[in-house]
Amino acid sequence: MKKDLRVQKTLQSIDDAIIKLLKEKSFENITIKDISDEAMINRGTFYSHYSDKYELIESFQVALVSDIEALLYGNIVGESYSEIAESQIKETILKVFEYLKENRIRVLTVANSVGTTEFAKYFSRHMYDFYKVKSEEFGVDLNSEGFTDYLITYVTNAHMGIFLKWLKNDCQESTEEMAGLIETFTINGVFKAVDI
């Protein structure tokens, strides 16, 4: 069900307000009054949508991760890893970088609010689940459960580090260059090393 246009505008005003305020002060120092004043709404209106500023930031995290999961699950399909075309993987990685670039301010807003480490943990948990599901789906046997867990943890944290560094550096490299780096580091590096 689509949200009422007034509700959409209010939510956008709240989003814009927190983004602007985070350029001026730390998340801890931002109050609901600050957000409401900046969004030109009353505090009651804010509370009709969010219980507090943490829930607001959580909504950013949920939306970002949900969108990226949809990209990944929607584009990496097949019966086995060998069945997936290399171009399909490259195109998906490129789409992820394009999405991150388009949503750079929102990603950095979350990272600045909850801290880069906490955001990385949150994002990595979801990426870990994706890699785990796909490994099982494709029947990839990686010696042992412990080995698989460490490999997936390594890959997800490496990707998160690259994503955040690129976003913090104002996306100086093109999305194509960044997708190429992920391909080189992960697909041609780690995955080939363990014979996937």
Residue pairs with C-beta under 8 A, 6 or more apart in sequence:
3 11
7 49
10 39
10 41
10 45
10 49
11 49
13 39
13 40
13 41
14 35
14 39
14 41
14 46
14 49
14 50
14 56
15 60
15 106
16 38
16 39
17 34
17 35
17 36
17 38
17 39
18 30
18 35
18 53
18 56
18 57
18 109
18 113
19 105
19 106
19 109
20 38
21 30
21 34
21 35
21 38
22 30
22 109
22 112
22 113
27 53
27 57
27 112
27 113
27 114
30 53
31 53
32 43
32 46
32 47
32 52
32 53
33 43
35 46
35 53
35 56
36 42
36 43
36 45
36 46
39 46
50 56
50 59
57 109
57 110
57 113
57 114
60 106
60 109
60 110
60 113
61 110
61 114
61 119
61 122
61 123
63 106
64 103
64 106
64 107
64 110
64 123
65 122
65 123
65 126
67 99
67 103
68 96
68 99
68 126
69 126
69 130
71 92
71 95
71 96
71 99
72 92
72 96
72 130
73 130
75 88
75 91
75 92
75 95
76 84
76 88
76 89
76 92
76 134
77 84
78 84
78 88
78 138
79 138
80 138
80 139
81 138
81 140
81 196
84 138
86 187
89 183
89 187
90 179
90 183
93 179
93 182
93 183
94 175
94 176
94 179
96 179
97 166
97 175
97 178
97 179
98 175
100 107
100 163
100 166
100 167
101 167
101 171
101 175
104 167
104 171
107 163
107 164
107 167
108 167
108 168
110 119
111 119
111 164
111 167
114 122
116 164
119 164
120 157
120 160
120 161
120 164
123 156
123 160
124 153
124 156
124 157
124 160
127 156
127 159
127 160
128 152
128 153
128 156
131 152
131 155
131 156
132 148
132 152
135 142
135 148
135 152
140 196
142 148
142 151
142 194
142 196
151 190
151 194
154 190
155 186
155 190
158 185
158 186
159 182
159 186
162 178
162 181
162 182
162 185
166 172
166 173
166 178
173 181
